Amino acid sequence: MELEQEMVYPKFTKDMKKTHTILIPSMLPIHFKLIEGVIKSEGFKAEIMQNQGPEVVEEGLKYVHNDACYPALLVIGQFIDNLNHRDDTHNVVLLITQSGGGCRASNYIHLLRKALIKAGYEYIPVISFNISNLEKDSAFQLTRGLILKLAAALVYGEQMMYLYNKVRSYEKNKGDAMKVVEKWQQILIKQLERGKGVLYWAQKKNLKAIADDFDKIEIIPTAKPKVGVVGEIYIKYASLGNNDLENLLIDEGAEVYVPGLFGYVLYCLYNILYDDVYYGGVSKKAKRLCKLVIWYVDKLEGIIIKSIKRTKYTPMQKFKHTKDLSEGILDHGVKMGEGWLLTAEMMELIETGYKNIVCAQPFGCLPNHICGKGVIRKIKAQFPEANISPIDYDPSATRVNQENRIKLMLSIARENLDENIKL
Ligand code: SF4
């Protein structure tokens, strides 16, 4: 039998570090600006892609089979569209995440490489960003220094995203909350470049100062419908994927809460421990390391919450409480896609007063249709006051259709509005 010849893909080598720009898909604007700064501080050139619009979807549809899930189509479409608009495509390298889990996110990299060949960009190297030891032979490695800086960027991103959404819903002068975000992005990038702001105590000090700056912003406290957003990770956060959902909700007069990325990180870590309970086979060393990281992330969550308690705004809940909320509805063994996290976050939202929920579902995403849309009836049976609207996002779903469904959810929210103001 003839053996199939293995494809050899271009690699990102050490000498490309100074000449090639790493292109990164956009997702969480506040976090990713800091992450871009961190990557640059390690001597790389980096750029978060900002191209949006129908061309991105068109390119995605051209090069990705249309039964692939929508986030894959958008991420790959954004890369190709970006390349199409560059003068020189010989000095770029593409960075894509590989979750390492059982879902399709682990395999986007292969779809991307196939798309690059089809589009005539087969010479462009692709970097896999993962913590599962996949695709190891690249000059972009997760060193200890880089991991610590990325973790710090994540902490600051979590706190600023939370406070930004809280404050901008009530700010007296439109744009004040964004000014604080931009001010601190500049300060933090400079600190991280010099290796500062990374240690626990330094983070604590920065978080306090950031929280105080947000607290000083003048607001007009008003009773507003509180809306939470859950869903598949990309569609939940990326404005490209959800047609600028957060801004739409704010413009419609709602206060928005989008649970942060820490939840997803902790969900992945807890899954390692649950896997051991269900199937065994996780080594003692892996379990110890996993528990240690969970402990540390929990401590970081603690300082974020403590910093927010200094302000007039109510902080988020700790994940160690949230994770148990899905019990009785969806088992912790359900972990494809966002799995039990999606259910747990909906429960957290209801518990914290965000009874109006948008559950953002991408086309072609079976796991999240089960763990999101599939559990709504059961949640509503327990909490009849929950006003949950599953919204589908796909290349053919019209924006008007999505907006009409969101507006219908908001009209129910306004009817049930609690006049007591709780910031
Ligand atoms: S969770 Fe859904 S959208 Fe994400 S990779 Fe899996 S199938 Fe695709």
Residues whose N, C-alpha, C, O or C-beta is under 5 A from the ligand:
A	BS01	SF4	C69 P71 C103 R104 A105 E232 G337 E338 P362 G364 C365 L366 P367
